[in-house]
Amino acid sequence: MAKLYESGENYLETILMLHLHENFVRAVDIAHEMDVSKPSVSRAMGILRDGGFINIADDGNITLTDSGKEVAERIYERHLVLSHWLMDLGVSPETAVEDACKMEHDISVESFQALKDHLRKAHPNVQLDFEK
């Protein structure tokens, strides 16, 4: 499997989030959601397809492969947990979401798990796992 960089992870996460709301995801939807150009999306989709992370149907529908879904869910879970944690510390929702986007790619598995465990103890009724 190809190495994924932060931008690739962001594209996969965006595809996942769009699929949570729509059954059909096109390159133009991704471009609009991420505020990037359609040529940038087309290039990224080619790289992700060649890496085995997405499938692109003849009608343009973009879907995640099992490996793409695994990466997207991991990044999205980090995003949700980190956003919740920052807001719990008093950070405004807008800043928390923006900062979580930066942190979700770099935090180690060990640190993320410790943070999640801590939040579970502090907020036992809050869902912290991505619901698959």
N, C-alpha and C positions, 0 to 999 in steps of 0.2 A: 504494500500500500504506500502511496506517495506521502511525503511529509506535508503537513498542513501548517500554514502560517496563520497569523491572527486574522488577516483579511478573509482567508478561506473559511475559518471558523465562523466569522461574522456572517458570511453568505449562507452557510449551512444553518446557523441559528435563525436567520431571517426566513429561510425556506420553511423551517419547522414552524415558526410563529405564524407565517401566512397560511400554512396547511391546517393549523388549529382553527382558523376562521373560514377558510375557503377550501373547496375540494380541488380546485384547479389553480395552479401557480404558474405564471408566465414570467419571462425575463422582464417585461415592462413593469410587472407588479413589484419585483425585487428592486428594480431601479428606482421606482417611486418610493418604496418603503425605506430604502437606504440612502436616498437622495444622491444617487450616482448616475452616470450616463449609461445609456443602453449599450454602447460599445464596451464599457468597462464590465458590465454584467455578462455580455456575450463572451468576452475573453475569460472571465472567471468561471463561467459555466463550462467552457471547454476544458479548462484545467481540472475542475472538480469531476467532470464526466470521465476524463482520461485517468484520473486517480481512483476511480471506482466509488465515488461518494454520492453521485447523483445519476439519475436516468432522465433523458429528455425524449419524450414521445414525439412521434411525427406531427402531432397537433400542437406541439410546443409546451405541453404540460411537463413541469419539472417536479420530480419526486426524489426523495432520499432513498439511497440503498440502505441495507442494514448497517453498514459501517458508517455511512453518512448520518443516519439517524442516531447512532450511538454517540458520535461526536457532538451533534447538534443538541441532543438531550443533556449531555454533560455540561456544555457551555451554558445552555438555558437554565439549568438547575443552579449553576454557579451565579448566574445573573440574578435569579430570583432571591437566592439566599443572601448574597452580598448586598443587594438593594434593601432587603428587609433589615439586615444588620445595621446598615448605615442610617436608615430612617429611624431605627430603634435608638441609635445614638444621638438623634436630634438633627440629622442632616435633612435638608429639604428634599422632598421626593424627586424633583428635577435633577438636583445635584447627585443624589444617591444613585439614580438610574445611570446618569452619565459616568460617574466614577466606577460603578459596578462593571460597566462595559469595558473599562480600561483594566480593571483588576482581574476579571474572570479568566483572562488568558494566561496570566502569569503566576497565579497563586498555586502553590504546590498541593498535591493530593493530601498530604499530611496536614498542612495548615487549614485547608478547606474543611476537612473532616472534623478537625478540632473545633473550628468555628461553628460548624453545623451542630456538633454535639453540645456546645455551650448554649447555642440558641434553643435547642430542644429542651434543655434544662430550664432555661429562663422563660420559655414560652411553649409549654407542653401541648397546647391546643392549636398551634400554628402548623400548617402543612409546609414542610421544608423540602420535601422530595418532589421531583418532577413527576407528575401523574401520567404514567404511560398508558 
